[in-house]
Amino acid sequence: MDAAKATGASRITVKDHLRALTEQGHLTLGPLLRA
């Protein structure tokens, strides 16, 4: 794993994770909070 690739991948991964966690969080936590 190259440091450059790892850094670039981590940046994209972090953004994707934040979006995914936010979307999944709303979808999963929404019903749980309502229940």
PyRosetta script that sets phi, psi and omega in degrees:
from pyrosetta import init, pose_from_sequence

init()
pose = pose_from_sequence("MDAAKATGASRITVKDHLRALTEQGHLTLGPLLRA")
pose.set_psi(1, 121.4)
pose.set_omega(1, 178.7)
pose.set_phi(2, -80.5)
pose.set_psi(2, 145.0)
pose.set_omega(2, -179.0)
pose.set_phi(3, -58.4)
pose.set_psi(3, -41.8)
pose.set_omega(3, -179.4)
pose.set_phi(4, -62.6)
pose.set_psi(4, -46.4)
pose.set_omega(4, 179.9)
pose.set_phi(5, -64.5)
pose.set_psi(5, -42.5)
pose.set_omega(5, -179.0)
pose.set_phi(6, -62.5)
pose.set_psi(6, -42.3)
pose.set_omega(6, -179.3)
pose.set_phi(7, -65.8)
pose.set_psi(7, -48.3)
pose.set_omega(7, -179.8)
pose.set_phi(8, -61.5)
pose.set_psi(8, -43.0)
pose.set_omega(8, -179.3)
pose.set_phi(9, -65.3)
pose.set_psi(9, -40.5)
pose.set_omega(9, -178.1)
pose.set_phi(10, -64.8)
pose.set_psi(10, -39.7)
pose.set_omega(10, 179.9)
pose.set_phi(11, -61.0)
pose.set_psi(11, -50.1)
pose.set_omega(11, -179.7)
pose.set_phi(12, -64.9)
pose.set_psi(12, -41.1)
pose.set_omega(12, -178.4)
pose.set_phi(13, -62.7)
pose.set_psi(13, -42.9)
pose.set_omega(13, -179.6)
pose.set_phi(14, -60.0)
pose.set_psi(14, -47.8)
pose.set_omega(14, 179.8)
pose.set_phi(15, -61.4)
pose.set_psi(15, -46.0)
pose.set_omega(15, -179.7)
pose.set_phi(16, -63.0)
pose.set_psi(16, -41.4)
pose.set_omega(16, -179.5)
pose.set_phi(17, -64.6)
pose.set_psi(17, -42.9)
pose.set_omega(17, -179.7)
pose.set_phi(18, -60.5)
pose.set_psi(18, -44.6)
pose.set_omega(18, 179.4)
pose.set_phi(19, -65.7)
pose.set_psi(19, -45.5)
pose.set_omega(19, -178.8)
pose.set_phi(20, -63.2)
pose.set_psi(20, -46.5)
pose.set_omega(20, -179.0)
pose.set_phi(21, -63.4)
pose.set_psi(21, -39.3)
pose.set_omega(21, 179.8)
pose.set_phi(22, -64.6)
pose.set_psi(22, -48.6)
pose.set_omega(22, 180.0)
pose.set_phi(23, -64.1)
pose.set_psi(23, -49.2)
pose.set_omega(23, -179.4)
pose.set_phi(24, -64.1)
pose.set_psi(24, -38.7)
pose.set_omega(24, -179.4)
pose.set_phi(25, -59.5)
pose.set_psi(25, -45.6)
pose.set_omega(25, -179.8)
pose.set_phi(26, -65.2)
pose.set_psi(26, -41.3)
pose.set_omega(26, -177.2)
pose.set_phi(27, -69.9)
pose.set_psi(27, -42.5)
pose.set_omega(27, -175.9)
pose.set_phi(28, -84.7)
pose.set_psi(28, -43.9)
pose.set_omega(28, -177.8)
pose.set_phi(29, -73.7)
pose.set_psi(29, -28.8)
pose.set_omega(29, 179.9)
pose.set_phi(30, -54.1)
pose.set_psi(30, -61.4)
pose.set_omega(30, 179.7)
pose.set_phi(31, -60.0)
pose.set_psi(31, -37.7)
pose.set_omega(31, -178.5)
pose.set_phi(32, -65.8)
pose.set_psi(32, -42.6)
pose.set_omega(32, -179.6)
pose.set_phi(33, -68.5)
pose.set_psi(33, -35.1)
pose.set_omega(33, 180.0)
pose.set_phi(34, -71.9)
pose.set_psi(34, -35.5)
pose.set_omega(34, -177.3)
pose.set_phi(35, -63.4)
pose.dump_pdb("model.pdb")
